Structure formats: C-alpha cells, structure tokens
Amino acid sequence: MRWSPFWVFCGAVFFASQAGRADSGPLMLWYEQPAEQWTEALPVGNGRLGAMVFGKTGTERIQFNEDTLWTGIPRDYTHPGAKDHLPEIRRLLAAGQQREAEALAMDKFMSVPLRQMAYQPFGDVLLEFGHDQVEDYRRELDLGRAVARVSYQAGGVTFTREVLASFPDQALVVRLRCDQPGALSLTLRMTTPHPEPNVSVEGGDTLVLAGQLQETFNARMKQTVPSVLKYAARLQVRAEGGRLSASGDALQLSGADSATLLLTAATSYRNYQDVSGDPDAASKTALAKVSQRSFDALCAAHVKDYQTLFQRVTLDLGTTAAAGQPTDQRIVNFNRQADPQLATLYFQYGRYLLIASSRPGSQPANLQGIWNESTTPPWDSKWTTNINTEMNYWPAEVTALSECHEPLFDMLDDLVATGSRTAQVHYGARGWVFHHNTDLWRGAAPINHANHGIWPTGGAWLCHHLWERYLYTRDKAFLAQRAYPVMRGAALFFVDSLVEDPRSGWLISTPSNSPEIGGLVAGPTMDHQIIRSLFRACIQASEMLGIDEDFRGQLSQMVPRIAPNQIGRHGQLQEWLEDKDNPKEQHRHVSHLWGLHPGSEITPRGTPELCAAAKQSLEFRGDGGTGWSLAWKINFWARFEDGSRAYRLLSNLLTPQRTYPNMFDSCPPFQIDGNFGGAAGIAEMLLQSHADQIAILPAWPAEVWPTGSVAGLRARGGLQVDIRWEQSRAKSALLTALADGEHTVRPPVGQAIETARLSGGSGGQVTHQNGQQVRVKMTPGARCELVFR
C-alpha cells in the first residue's frame, strides 16, 4: 500500500526513536538477579505449552505446563430433578425469604459434585550448572521476539541461555551457549509434583517423564476426587562437542561448546468426553518433528510466526530516563517518577501474554493464562465467567489479535452441548445456559454456593464476544456459521426462563446473583443488561442474515419488557430491582455497570442521566480493589471519557501491591485477567468505537502522555486506526478499511477536524464533514487521513 509523504516521515521518526532507546530495549522486561519466587520468573508460551524461566545460575528451574492437564474425569455436572424445585426457589425470593431460598437451592439445585476440577502443573526441567559465584548477571524477556534470555559470567566464561515456546513446532526450546570451547557442563533432570511418576532415559539423549494423575482428597469438597488423565513429556539434549551420558534418571553433559534442549509434552485428553489419547506417542511424534532442525531454524520460525501477530500494533507514549532501569525497580517507582514507557510495556506485555496463552487449537486462557505451579491453584485456575474469562479477551479484537479469540469460541461450542442439558435439567428450558464457572470437563451447572454460583448469564456474556468479533471484522460467514447459532440458543433459553415480576410486571431473571455480592436474588441489574444486549445482537444478526423473522419478532417484543436500568435514591445506578444499594459499599465487583462497559447501552451522549448514575455508583465503590477490579475501573472511566481518572486507576494498578516483579497481575494472588483488562483499558483511552462513532483519543491523559503515537488498533466496523499526537494535541489519524462500511469519526474534546482526505481502495466518499465529525464510506484497502486543529 502507498503511504503519503507525511506518514512516511512519521514512520521514519518512530523507528529512529526506537533505535535510539536505552540498551534495555523499548519492549524488554529485564532484571539484575535471578527469580526467587514464581511471580518473579518470566513466562513463555505457545498457547498449549507454557513455561516459567527462573534464570538461576546454580540450578536453573524451568517450570512447565500443558493446558489439558487437569484433575477429574469426564462427567455430567447437572443435578437430576433440579427444575422441580425452581418454582419454589422463585416463590421464596419473591416473598423476601432469601435464606430459605438459598438453603433449598443448596440442597436441590446445585451442581453434582458441588465443586469443579483444577488445572495442574506438569513438571520442572532442572539444569544443574553449579555456578554459584557469577558476575554481570542479566535476565530478560524480549517481547519483540518472545524469547527469555539469561546471561552471566562464571569463572571467566560468559554463559547464555535462551528459552522460547514455538507455536509452529509445538515445543519448548532452550539454547545453551558459552564463549569458550568445552566450558559447558551440566546435569539435566525432570521432576513433577504428582505422585508415582516414571522418569527414564531414552536413546541416550532424552529424558522421559510419564505418569497418571492420582485420585486426591479435596478438602473443599470433603471427598476423594478421581482423576484419569495420563501425561508424558520428553526432553532431548542435542550437544555440540563434549560428552553426554546417562546417570540413573538424569543426563550429564560435560565439556560441550553449546547445546539445544527440546521439550515436548502431551496428555491423554482428546476432548471433554474422550480421554483415550496416547501421551507417550504424542510427545514422541512431536519430538521427532523438531529433533533434526537447528536452533536457528526453530527460532526463526517461532519469531516469524509470533511477530505476524505481535507487530500489528505499535505504541509510543514517550520515554524518560526511567526506562533504563530494571523492570522491578520501575514498578516500585512508577508513582514517584515520570515513566510513560512502562505503560507502553504493560500494554504490549498484555498482548504478549494473550498470544502466549491462547492460540488456535489450544484451551482458552484460564485464570492464570497457562502458567501454574500449584496442584491446588487459587480458584482451581478455572474459567470464571462473571468477569475474569471475559476480561482475558478484551484486548483480542481491539489490539488486532483476533485469532487468539478462537479458543474461547471453541470452548463455547462445548458449552452449548453441556449447557443444553443444564437448561433442560435445571430450568426445563430450551436453548443452553452456562453459569459462572467451568473447567476442562465443561461443567455448566451452578457450582460452589447458591449465594454466588446461581448466575445464569455467563453464557450470554460469552456470546457478547462472538458478536464483538463480528462487529470488529464484519465477517458475515463467521456470523452465519458460528456466532449466530450459539447466540440464538443462548437467547432461546431466556425466552423460556425470564418470568414476570409480580410487583412491576417487568420480565426478570430469577434466581440469580449480582456477582459476587448480595446473595441469591431476583432480577439483578447486570443480568438484564446482558440479556438485552444478547437479544438486540440476535435481532440485528438475524436481520443482516435475512433469517429467523419470527424469532426476531419475539425478541423485539420482549426487549422493552425486560426490567430497565433504574436510578436510586442516592443518585446511583441500582444494582438490584430494589433501591437498596449501600453507598459505603466498596466491593471489588461493580457488576451493574456492565451496560457501560463492556456493554454499550449507557453512554455519556446517548443516556446522560444513566451515565451520571453509573458514575455515582463507581464513585461509591472507590479507586481500590483487586488487580482485575482496578483494570475494569480503568475501562469504566475511559468510557466516561475521563482520561485523568482512568490514568489514576492505571497508576494504582502499576504498583507492587497489584503488579508482581514479572509484571503479572496480583488479585492477590496471581490472576492474569488484570493484565488483559489493563491492556484493553489503555486501548480504550486512545480509541473507542462502541457508540456508532469512532472516537479519537476520547480518554487520553494528555498531561502525562503529551506526545506519542499508536498504530494498528482496530475499531468496530472493520477499521484499522493509527493516531499521532504532539504537545497535548492530536495531530492526525489514518483510517484503513478492512471491510466495507460507513463510519462517523469525531476528534478529541476541544479539537476539530481540519481535513479528511480519501485514497486507495476501489471507492469511497466523504458523505458529511464539519469540524466536530466526519462521515465517510470506505471499501477494503481505502484510507482516510484526518488532520486535526
């Protein structure tokens, strides 16, 4: 594509500025010491395989995971006869007998068993170097190449190691080097926290770790949990020079010049109903595919594949001398020094983590992405869908990582099947329903406790991601073949399950919760926002596809009858049907603001009174919270178009209390959603497209990011958007059409559009222009260059 001289000049300036950065690199996490704690280690991943690199010099630890290693067995989580008790639970709630309703639900309505299963660590690769006294130590993670690197001197020799997780070759790869011939010697072992593993040496150069998960006693369930999954991993050593020998269950390498280690791993999981796979054969086959390829070839294929995704978006928020400090020091000092580049690093780290934990064919990113060292991880490291799993995917479309969304859609296909049975058994309803948690076995029934587990809109919220994919890409085939059938089934469930409130006559969702506060209730605001959004999306989709006219009409009649958003006596947006919000409550969940974000029915220009009420609710909740809660609040304040307040929340997130030294989010403990929500929040500050307009720099904190640029962000309607600003003023924006569409664009508050120039594509037209907005039709490949005054 041809670029105007103006944009060529901007690109030259941008890349020249990158070349002149400090040695630490603009997109580099780096440290002056090894990791002591797991949350200091550096993550690599290819969607299916993940590893944490500690960078130790005596005995290096590379802790690794494979995304299908979970406790449990294929099972049906539904509770037979549950629907028979649903009318009484609803009656009790309508009568104000919440405690009795919860007791009945716990006994007759909850999942069997009550708890779901846990994601498991796979094992550890231990590299025993014995280098206890070292100099010139450096540990880093290069986000530009997705490679972790360690270097140091010991005994006058410089040692380096690089670790990567290749998606095209489905292997973890470690390269060991030294700068003197014959100076590389080490012992290699593989271990696992699981009982009764078998570790052996195969072919004189490969360690094999194999076993089966054992049944365990679950303290929360107070019962023994059977597990069936088998696992196997292979670690092959390819040395240049030296001698490789076996010693029991270890390999010893002595006097080598360099070495490449190849790790493959698999389990017996095929799908949520089938565990008949052969992990030994799978790991062996995977190793055979890469064992004859050089490290340079493996690394080149990995970097090319990764950069195809990662390099789609660049961000420059400016840089200061603070960017030359080690990353852990920058996090400690973020609120004491000017360091705008740390926000850039955090944004790109979120994109890196999504690429590393969610690729086509893998499981979706769970509560810890793909990285977990504990056999009893926090919240079982499942998929929690009353905010956390969805937040993991907020950056997917806007930051041009649409392919990374695919594993979530694959899981949705499974949940349609298990959720259809749940809808029948628990509600006597058609369609499908999913509550607030699922695991590898795709449980869809309500779990844990009635006071937070009976929340039937988890599946409907996940459908929002299908609709968002369509809005961003305008892929009509995706809408017709994949998205709409799933969305329709979710809507059909609520057609059957919504009931008329005896007091107001509104249609309400009951029983339910407002996550995770207030216990079991009838008619929480969040449910109704999500259901309205789902119904409206189905109506629009069926119109565009020219199908389902009768169903569309039924939904259209129901939408205005669903309980509306209400403003309460404190000026707040009510969280429940009743006006009972406590203005002193500072709970981490602010679920009733879903309609503000990620929904779009509450906007400053479209619904100013509701927007003011939502702002009052958020003021009551305060600027504190867990990592993911702060991340959501960044997005809320961005939707209020308050850049200073959004930045304040970002500053609260980028502190040692909420961000670990390796930049993992702290809930606490580690939970990855805050990383993804924070990255999405930064994008939301720079570009919005949810209210039938493309808003340029709508919530940009000009006082702290006065000069900078972003290129490659996506907007709804099938657009790529590049923006440049200087001295606290937007200078220009370039829109590139990825699909046919007509778009309305508005400038930052206080500025006007000076010119709008079209070029490229097979056609286009500026249909309306004044200083405050431009309306433009564009075809794929067309560009519209806007200059602001």
N, C-alpha and C positions, 0 to 999 in steps of 0.2 A: 504494500500500500504506500502511496506517496504522502509524505508529511509536508506541511507548509514550512517555509524557512524559519518561521517563529518557533514551531515545535521542534525542529531540528536543533535550533540554538538551545532551547530549554533542555533537550536530552543531553546535548554535549556538556552543558553546565552541570547537570545532575551527575553524569558519570564521572566527570572530572572531580567533582566534590567527593564522590565515593573513593576515588583513587587516592585522594589526599588525606584520608582519615588516619587515625592512630593505628598502630600495629595490631591492636586488639581486634580490629575489623569492625565494620558497622553492624554486622549481624553475627556476633560471636559472644557466646557465654564463655567466660574464662575465669580461672582460679589459680591461686598460688600454692595450693595444698590439695592433697587427696581428699576424697569424701570419707567422712567417718560415719555419718548417718545415711540411711537410704534416701532421705529427702535432700541430700547434697549430691547424690550421684546423678549422672547425666543420661537421659533417655534416648534410645534409638528404637526404631520400629518400622515394620513394613505392612502394618495393618493386622497381620496374623501373628507374627513373631515380634516380641519386644524384649529389650534388654536394658538394664541399668548398669552403667560403667562407673566404677568407683575410682579408678585411677591410682590404685595403691602400688607401692614400689616393692614392698616385701612380698606380699601375696595379693595379687590383683583378684578382685571379685567381679565377675560379670554375671549378675542375677538375671535369669531369663524367664519369659512367659510364652505360652502358646494359647491363643484365645478361646480354644474349646475345652480346656482342662477345667472341669467343674465337678463338684460333688453331686451326688444324686443319681437318679435313674429316669428314663422316660416315664411320664405319669400324667394322669388326668387330675388336675387340682380342684375340680368342681366338687360341690357339696350336694349330694343327692337329696332331693326334697326341699332345697332352699327356697324355691319360688312359692311353696305353700305357706311360708311364714312372712313373705314380703308384705301382704296387705296389713298384717298386724303390726309389723315394724313401722309402716307408714302411719297407721292409726295412732300408735303411741307417740310418734313425733308430732303429729298434728294436735294431739292432746297435751303437748308440753311435757311428756314423760320420757325425757331423753335417756335417763339412766336405765329405765326398763327396756327401752328400745335397743340400747347398746347391749344389754345383757342377753336379750333374745337373739340379737344378731350374732353375738359371740358364740352362742350355743348352736344355732341352726343355719347361719348364713355364710359363715366364713370358709375360706379355702381349707381343703383337706390334703396334706397337712397344713397347719396354720402358717408355717414359715416356708420360704423358698430356699434354694441351694446357693452355694458360694463358689465364686471364681477362685482358682487355685494358682499358686506359683508352680513352675515346672522344675527348676533346679538352678544350680550355680556352676559356672566354669571357674575354677581356681587355677591361677597361674603363679607358681611359686618361684619368684626370682631371687629372693633373699637380699634385695638391695635396700638395706636399712639406712645407710648414710648417703644422701643424694644432694645435689646442687642444681640450681637453675631449673627448678620444677615448674611445669605449666600443664594445666588441664583445661580442655576447651571443647565446646560443641559448636561447630560451624553450621549455622542454619542455611547458608547458601549452598552447601554440598550435602548436608545431612550426614556428617561424619564426626564422630567423637575422637579426640586425639589427646595423647599424653606424651610428654617429653621430659627428660631429666638427664643429668649426668651422675654416674656412679663409677668410682674407680678410674676416672679419666675417660670413660666411654660414654657417648651420648646414645641413649636408648629412646626409641619412639614406638608408639603403638597407635594404630587407627582401628576404629570399630564402626561398622556400618550394618544396616539391615536392608538387604536388597529385596525390593518387590518383584522385579522381573525374574530373579533367580531364587526367590523364596528361601533365603539362607542368611544367617548372621555370619559376617566375615570379619576376621581380626588379622591385621598385618603387624608383624613384629620386626623391627629393624634395629641395627646398631651401626655405629660409624667406624668400627674396627673389625677386620675379618676374624671370625671364630669366637667372638665375645658373647654370643647369645647362648645362654644355658638356662633351663628352667624345668620344673616338674609340672605336669598338667593333670588335673583331676576333675571329675564331675560328681556333684552331690545333689541330693534332693531332700526336702524336709518331709517327704512322705515315707511311711514305714515300708520295710522289706523291699527296697529296690534291688535290682541286679545291675552291677557295673562290671563291664568286661572290656577286654582289648580285642579288636577285630583287625586282622590283616597286618598287625604290627604297627599301624599308624593311626588307628581310630579307636576312640573310647565310645562305648555304647552304654547308655543309661536307659533302663527299661523297668516297667512295673505296672501295677494296677492300683488305683485309689482304693483304700480300705474303708469299710464302714466305720463311722466315728460317732461318738456321743455328742449330740448337740445340746449344749446347756440351756439355750433359749427355748428349744423345743422339748427339752427334758425327755429325749428319746434317742435311740440309735438310728443313724441315718445311713442307709445302704448307698454304696457308690459302685459304678460298674465300668467306668472309663479306664482303658489301658493307655499307656503312653510309652514313647520311645524317642530318644534323641541320640544323634551321632556327632562326635567332634573329631574331625580328621585333621592331622598335622602334616603339612607339606613344607619340609625344611630345605633350605639351600645351604649345603655344606653341613658339617657336623655329624653327629650320631644320634639316632632315635632308637630307644629301647623301651620295652615294657617291664614294669615292676609291679606285680600284683594287679591292682585296679587303677594304675597310673601309668602315664607315659613320661619318659625322661628324655629331654633334648639337651645335648651338650656340644659346645664348640661350633655352633651354627653361625652363618653370616646373617640370615634372616629366615622368617617362617610365615606361612599363611595358615590360619586356622579356619575351618569351615564347620559351621554348626547347623544341622537340620533337626527338626522336631515335628512330631505328629501325635495325634490321639486316635482312638477308635471311633470318635464321633463322626457320623455322616450327616445326620440332621436330628431334629428334636425327637424323632421317633425311632431312629436307627443308630445303633452303636456297634455295628458289626465290622467297622473298619479294621485294617491291619496296620497299626502304627509302626511296627518294625519294618515292614515292607515299604511303607510310605516314606519314612525317613531315609531308608537305604536308596530308594529311587531318586529322591530329591538330591541326595549327596552325589550320586553318580552323574547327575546332570551338570554339576558345577565342579567336580573334582579335578577335571583336566584343564580348567580355564585359569589363566593367570590372574593375580590380584588386580593388575592394571585393567584387564578386560572386565572383570567383575565390577570394579569401582566405576569405570567409565559408563557401563550400562546402568548402574544404580544412579549415578549423578544425572545422567541424561533423562532417565525416567522421572526422577524426583523434580528436577528443575523445570520439566514440562508443566508441572503444577505450580511449584513454588514461585517461579519467576513471573507469573501472570500479574502479580501486584507488587508495586514498589511504593514505599512510603518514606518521606523525608520530613521530619518535624524539626529539623535543625540539630546542631550538635554543639557541645561545650567540652571543656577540658575534662569534665566528669566522665565522659565516655571512655577515657583511657584507663579508668580504674577497674579492678576486678569486679565481677558481677555481684558477688555477695556484699561487697562494700557499697556498691551503688544502691542496692536495695535498702541497706541500713541508712544511707544518707539522702535518699530521694527527696524527702521533705525538708532537707536542710541546704540543698544546693540545686542550682539550675541544671537539669539533666533531661532535656526533652527527648534525647535519643533513646533513653531507657523505655519510654512509652512506645517508640518505634520497635524496639527489640521485643517488648512484651506482645505487641500486636503480631509481629511476624513469628514469634515463638508459639502463639496460639495456632497460627496456620500450620506451622511445622508439626505440632502435636496432633492436629487433625489428620494430616497426611500420614503421620506415623502410626496412628491408631485406627484408621478407618479407610480401607481401600476396597474396591470391588472384589467380592468373594470372601471377605473377612466378616467376623462378627462386628456389630456396631461398637463404637467407643462406649465403654461402661463407666461406672462411677470413678474409676481410676484410669480411664483410657484403655490401656492394655497392660499397664505396669502394676505389679502386685507382688510383694514378698511374703505375705502372711497367709497361713492356712485358715485364719479366721479374720478376714479383712473387714474394715468398717462397713457396716450395712451390707456385708457379703459381696461388696463390689458388683452389685447387680445393675440393672437398668431401672432407675427410679424416674417415673414419668409425670410426677406432679410439678416438675420444673427441670430436674437435673439432666435427663437424657436429651430433652429438647434443647436445653441451653448448649449442650455439646455441639449441636448442629446449627446454631445461629450464625456462625461465620461461613457456613458451607456455600451458600449462593452468593452473598454479597461480596465475599473475598475470592470469588472465582474458583472455588473448589467443589463444583457441582458433583463431580464423580465420587467424591468422598461421602456424599449423601446416600449412595447406593446401599451400603449395608443396613442402614436404618429402614429403607424400603423393603429389603429382603426380610428383615425381622417382622415388619408389618404384615407381609404375606403369610408368615407363620401364625401371627396373632389373629388374623382373620379366621383361621381354622379353629384354633383353640378358643378364641373369643366367641365364635358362633355357638359352640357348646355351652360356654358360660352364659351367654344371653338366654339360651333355652332353659338351662337347669336352674339358674338363679333368678331370672326375671320372666320366664315364659314369653320371651320376645323374639322377634325375627332379627336379622342382621347380626352384628357382632359387637361385643363390648370388651373393654380391657380396663383394668383399674390402675393402681399407682405403682406397681412393681412387676417385673418379670425377670426370668432367669434363662439359662440355656435351654430349659425344657419348655419354655414359652407359657408358663403359667399366666392365666388371665383373670382368675378369680380374686376377690378381695383377701388380702393377707394381713398378718400381724395382729391388728386390733381394730374393732369397729370404729373407734374414735378417730382413726385417720385412714384406715385401709379401705373403707367402702366409699370409693370416689370413682364414679363410672365414666369420667370424661378423659381418662388417659389416652384411649384410642382416638377419640375425637381430636385431641390436641396433636397427636402424631399425624393425623390426616392433614392438619394445617401445613405440615412440611411438604406433603405431596402437592398441595395447592400452591405453596410458595415456589416449589420447583417449576411448576408451570408458569407462574407469573414472571419469574426471572428469565426463563428460557423461551417461552411461547412455543414449547414443543407439543404440538397438538396430538401427535401419535402417543407420546407419553401420557397425556391427559386421558385419551380414549382407552388405551390398552392397559394402563397400570394404575393411574391415580383415581379416575372416576369410579371404577367398580368398588374399590376399597372405601372411598368416601361415601358412596351410596349406601353400602352396607352399614357403615357407622351411623349414618343419618336414619336409616330404617329402624335401627334399634331405638333411637329416641322418639321416632314416630309412635312406636309401641309403648315406650316406658314413661314418657312425660305424663304427668297427671295434673288435673285441675286443682289448684289451691282452693279449699272451701271458703276461705275468707276473701280473697281478692278475685278469684276466677281466672287468674293467670295460669298458664302452664308452667309447671316447676319440675325440677329434678329432685327426686327423693326416693330413698335415703341417700345422703351424700355427706361430704365434708368440704370445708374451705381449708385446703391444706396449709399447715398441719395444726390448726388452731380451732378451738370452739367445739370439738367433738362432733358426734353424729347429728346431722340437722336435715331439715327440708329446705331446699331452694337456695343454695349459696350463690352469690352473685357470679363467681368465676364460672360455674357450670353453665349458666345461662349465656354468658358472653361467648364461651367456646361453642356451645350448641348453635347459637345464632350465626356465628361465623361459619360453622360447618354447613348449615342449611343454605346460607347465602352462596357459599362456594359451590355447592351442588347445583343450586339454581342457575348460576352463571355457567357452570361447566356443561350442564345439560342443554342450555340454550346454544352455546357455541358448537356443541357436537350435534345438535339437532335431534336429540333423543329424549325419551322419558318425560314427555309432556305432562302426563297425568301425575306422575310423582312430583314433578316440578311444581305443579299447581297445588298439590297437597302441602308441600313445604312452604310455598308462598303464603298460604292461608294460616299456617302455624306460626311463622316468624313473628308477626305483630302480637301474638297472644302469649309469647314467652315473657316471663317476668322481666321487666325492664331494669336498667340501672336506676338507682334511687339516691337522692341526696338526703342525708340525715340531719339531725338537729345540731350537730357540731359543724355543719358545712362540709362534712366528709362524704365520700362515696361509700354507701353502705356495703358491708361485706356480706350481709345476710338479708333475708326478707324483712326481718325485724330491725328497727333502728336501735341497735344495742352495742354499737362499736364503742370501745373504751379508748378515749383519746390519749391515755397514758400507756397504752399497749405498744411495745416496740419489738414485737415478734419478727423473726427473720423472714417469714413468708409475707408477701404483700399480694396475695393471690387475686384479690378482687380488682387489681389494676391490669389484669390480663388484657382487657379491652383497650388499654393504652399501648401496651407492648407485651407480647409480640402481636396482639391483635391490633385493629386499626379503627374501631368504632368510636373511640374517644380521641379527638384531635383538637389542638388549640383553635383552629379556624372553623372546623365543622361543628363542634359541640363545645363551645367555650365554657358553658356552665358546668357540664360534666367534667371538663378538663380542670377547672378550678377546684371542683370537689375531689378529684383524684389527687391533685397537688396537695390539698389539705390532708388527705389520708397519708400521703407519703411524708409530709412534714411531721405528722404524729409519730410515724414509725422511726424517724430519725435517720442519721447517716451512718449508723453502726450496722453490725451484722456479720454473718459468716462470709467467707470469700465469695461464694456464689450469690449471696444476697446483695453484697455490695456491687457485684457485676450487674445484676438485674437493675439495681438503682441507677447505675450509670446510663443504662438504656432508657429508663423512665425519664430521667432529667434531660437526656438528649431529645426525647420525644416532646418534652416541654419547651424545647429549644433554648435551654439554659446551659450554655457551654461552661460557664464558671462553676456551676453546681455539679455538672457532670464531671468536670475535671477534679473537683474536690473529692468526689467518690472514687475516681481513679487513683488519686493520691492516697486515699485511705486503703485502697486495695494493694498498692505497691509499697507495703511496709513489711517488716519482718513478722508482724503478727498475722498477716494474711498471705504472704508470699515467702515460700521457703528459699534457701540459698540457691537451689537449682531452678528457681522461678516457678515451681509447681505451686498451685493454689492450695491454701490451707482453709479447710472448712471451720475449725480443725477437726480431725487430722486431714491428710491429703485427700482432696477430691478434685477432679480435673475440670469440672464444669466452670469454675471461676475463671480459669484460663481462657476458655472458649467464650464465655459471656463478656469478659473484659475486652477481648479482641473485637468481638462484634460491637461492643459499646463504642470503641474508638471509631470504627467504621460508621456507626450511626451518628456520631458527632460531625463527621465530614460529609456524609451523603445520606439523604432519605428519599424514599420513593413509594411510601405506603398510602399516601392520601391523594392519589391521582395527580401527583405532581412530582417532578424531580427537584428536590431542594438542595442547592449547593451550599455547603458549609453552614448547615442550619444550627448547629450547636458547637461551633468551633471556639475554643478558648484562645482568642487572638492575643490575649495578654501574655500567654506562656508559649504559644506556638506562632509567633508573629510572621515567620517566613517558612515556606515549605511547599511540598507538592505530594500528590498521590496519583498513581496511575494504575488502571486496571480494575478498579472497583466495578461491581455490577449493580445495575438498577432494574427494578421491575419494569417489564415491558420489553426486555431483550436489548439492553444497552450496556456498553462499557463506558465508564466515565473517568476522565483524567482532569485533575484540578491543580492550579498553581496559585499561590498567594504570596504577597510580599508586604512587609511593613504594616501588618494587621489589616490588609485589604485583599480581597480576592482579585486576581488579575485576569484569569481566563479559565475556561473549561472546554474540553473536547469531548463530544459525544460521538461514539461509534456504534452504529446499529448492528446488532447481531441477528435481528429478526425484523419483519415488517411491523411498523407501529406508528402511532401518533402520540406525541409527548408534549406535556406542558412543563416548562422549566422556569424556576424562579431563582433570583440571586440571593446572596446573603442579606440579612436585615440591614438596612441603611445603605445599600448599594443598588445600582441599576444596571440593566443590560444595555451596553452601548451598541454592539453589533452582533449579528448572528449570520454566519456565512456557511453555506452548504457546499459540499464537494463529494465526489466519489459515488459509488453505488449506481443502481440503474434508474434512480429517480428520487426525488424528494422535493419538499416545498415548505417554506415558512408560511403558515396559514394565518398567523396572528403575531404581532410583536408590539409591545410597549416597554417602557422602562422596567416594569415590575414582573413581566413574564413574556415568554416566547412560546408559541405553539408551532411544532414542526412535525411534518410527516417524513419518515425515513424508511428506506429499503436496506436490506443487508449489505454491509460494506460502506454505506453512506456515512459521512461525517458532518457534524455541525460544530463549528468553532465559535464559542461565545467569548466576548471580551466585556469586562465589567468596568463600570466607573463608580 
